[in-house]
Amino acid sequence: MGGENEEGEMMLVQRISGIYERISKLGSLSPSEEVDGLFTELVHACIPVVAIEVRELSPEVQAMRTKLIKLCGEAEGLLECHYSDLLASFDNPLDHLELFPYYNNYVKLSHLEYTLLARYAPAPARVAFVGSGPLPLSSIVLAARHVPASAQIDNYDVDAAANERARRLVRGDGGVPGGARLEFHTADVMDVTLALRGYDVVFLAALVGVEREEKARVVEHLARHMAPGAVLVARSAHGARAFLYPVVDPAEDLKGFEVLTVHHPADEVINSVIVARKPTHGGVHPPAPAVLRPCKRCGMVQGFHHLGHESII
């Protein structure tokens, strides 16, 4: 049985490596038939549940994986810019969100995350989303469908141009259905300190910190500066899906938090969701055991669902 697993793992790595080679040779990662097709193939390769621990792979494969995640992030950003500009051309951009081909997938992801979050922070008044990007659909859906109408969502991104695009989408009354208020701040979260103490919940986007050391520094910074009792919602990846997104290890990377829930999907949903809380006392308890909650119907192909391939929900 062990031999079969090793053979399957080897075949998967070879397949992903081949796709990476083709992606890395593209002249542009802007949306196109060729780009969309390659990322569709990559997603389908990584969706099957395969018992694989990426950190135990060879240094060469590890390096390839890191480069691949960065390429995927670049392609995702380019597509978000394209659709953000398209939506901004309308008088009321938020009335046309469904023009984005995978808008409904954001709705599903938001429902999953808030369902997990609501067990511990059912009515947050102030929320931060770190890594919001030029098309902040996660924040828009969260505001429209989940948080209280009086809640404020502050979005942080290091890219001033991305924030300018995002502001154009919520211009006018500055809100979304439900009355929640969105604001956008151009800043590296590592430079944000006092403001973090004002949030009940902080969402950490998957592509904030691609390298493991970088991700760990971001989480450590949040643990140091978030308010006691505040909740962190972090997107991660598990198994073969870790070739698509960085991994947040609940036991090793969240030492400043008490882990409350870990959701590793067993279907087309790519991102794992981790909910953790900063302790209200002086010390920090060891992370709680991971709670696996496969969900067959409430998730999405987050991230690559908006790289232009067909929906596979």
Buried (B, 14 or more C-beta within 10 A) or exposed (E): EEEEEEEBBEEBBEBBBEBBEEBEEBEEBBBEEEBBEBBBBBBBBBBEBBEBEBEEBEEEBBEBBBBBBEBBBEBBBBBBBBBBEBBBEEEEBBEBBEEBBBBBBBBBBBBBBBBBBBEBBEEBBBBBBBBBBBBBBBBBBBBBBBBBEEBBBBBBBBBEEBBBBBBBBBEEEEBBEBEBBBBBBBBEBBEBEEBBEBBBBBBBBBBBBBEBEEBBEBBBBBBEBBBEEBBBBBBBBBBBBBBBBBBBBBEEBBBBBBBBBBBBBBBBBBBBBBBBBBBEEEEBEEBBEBBEBEBEEBBBBBBBBBBBBEEBB
